[in-house]
Amino acid sequence: MMGLNNMLMGYQQRIESVLDNVLPRATLNPTQLHGAMRYSVLEGGKRVRPLLVYATGETLGIPVQQLDIVAASIELIHVYSLIHDDLPAMDDDDLRRNKPTCHKQYDEAIAILAGDALQALATYLLASSSAYHLVAEKRLQLIGLLSLASGSRGMAGGQAIDLASTGKELTEPELEYMHIHKTGALIRACIQMACICADDITDIQQHNLDRFAQCIGLAFQVRDDILDIESDTETLGKTQGADIAANKVTYPSILGLQCARQKVVDLHTEALHYLADFDGAADNLRHIADFIVKRLK
Amino acid sequence: MMGLNNMLMGYQQRIESVLDNVLPRATLNPTQLHGAMRYSVLEGGKRVRPLLVYATGETLGIPVQQLDIVAASIELIHVYSLIHDDLPAMDDDDLRRNKPTCHKQYDEAIAILAGDALQALATYLLASSSAYHLVAEKRLQLIGLLSLASGSRGMAGGQAIDLASTGKELTEPELEYMHIHKTGALIRACIQMACICADDITDIQQHNLDRFAQCIGLAFQVRDDILDIESDTETLGKTQGADIAANKVTYPSILGLQCARQKVVDLHTEALHYLADFDGAADNLRHIADFIVKRLK
């Protein structure tokens, strides 16, 4: 499997420690809820979204410690969505990151509340943390952007469209529309939020980074659909073949596996194209793009 | 039943219209999700929390239009918590505000997502709405306060304690601890957030209003427990006797009905005491306190 370079692995360790710090201790009341929040957030995941935040920061010359809270808040939103998506009433998954899902480890009620509380915590951090230095107006922009990306016109809306589409025929544009919301909005938010933290960024740079995010967001999803077919449960850390079992429309089911693979290649090329005007400071963004299209889980 | 005066009924109409405006249209994609959000938020409820925001604003001389978004954001958080609390995995209620609960009218998945999206919308409004005029620092304070009051150390935490306590023996202090989080934190937030919007407020005023909020928050809950025994399903708009059926510890079950009634009277007296230094501008706060302890639903 294609690995991450040392710098990106360093970011993975960094966000692990930031998340550990911002989550309430499991000894703090209500202990079961805090335990469930920590169980789902810590020790797992590729941390693609935090990596994107940090690598965008590198590209734009933002000191890394100024991005910790942004990276953590996005990851908390991502994890809350995984907890809720895994619930029996939604995708009904028992396994996530090679561990029992939150509602299997605890129970459904705690899983619902853990997700709810993680969303609140993400907001709280952006509004109140003294650990990142940003003027109040920019903090408000970050909060506005993240809440929009995760709400009914973003991630939560995408999941609703996904559920409504299960078992139906979808065209490729309809499938793309769903993914732009379900996973694309939050991946885009990583890069947009890092751009807000920059002191000095041109409109063109912002546009190109945003287009890069849109391309890799979609590539990420097409690759996910392919892995659901090609990989195995142990490597994935979640149930292989879940899409087919749930009768979900995927890129391979619409385009065929060969064309789906080609689509990943095309999106990868397009993504890199949008980084053409950035120098070596964008190398880690390029590396993440490679990782996304070549990953095995 | 004790009614509201014309001014408070005017606020009820006002918040109905504000909520209607801030919620995405049901014709906007994803239509089912937006329909579910509107179904649960609109046309229902006593709107006690928005009334508290507006009446605190009156007490402090804040123009009413500056409080619309604050009142709406708190009510959205409250409704999201009702949707999630009513789910089968939580309190499993079929009826709310005399209508089928969200998961009965739609389905569980949509109910989970509608709650999630309402939480995001509440945050989005406070961060980005141009409909209220407040400096960025104060907006951040509002967002920080609401996310803290609704998260694991506030409302969501209180619900987790409630679920963990069901079927267990609780002492009165333990029961109070649960309610201080489950319902108290958000009721307190109403008054604290209105105080943040004030140009000019002394520490003593803020302290007294906060203590008022704590007293009526608890009185609200004790009254709720009594109504669960004394009222009927049609008046309540939710299932009567649900606490007993779920084997929940309540104030009447610990104190006896007579002492629980006395506790409401005592909390009411204490609440009014904290308004003693405010003039007639606080009359609507006094009226809400009366309403809370005398209401029949």
Interface residues (C-beta under 8 A of the other chain):
Chain A: P24 L28 N29 P30 Q32 L33 H34 M37 Y80 S81 H84 L87 A89 M90 D107 E108 A109 I110 I112 L113 G115 D116 A117 Q119 A120 L121 T123 Y124 L126 A127 S128 V135 A136 E137 R139 L140 Q141 I143 G144 S147 L148 S150 G151 S152 R153 G154 A156 G157 Q159 A160 I161 L163 A164
Chain B: P24 L28 N29 P30 Q32 L33 H34 M37 Y80 S81 H84 L87 A89 M90 D107 E108 A109 I110 I112 L113 G115 D116 A117 Q119 A120 L121 T123 Y124 L126 A127 S128 V135 A136 E137 R139 L140 Q141 I143 G144 S147 L148 S150 G151 S152 R153 G154 A156 G157 Q159 A160 I161 L163 A164
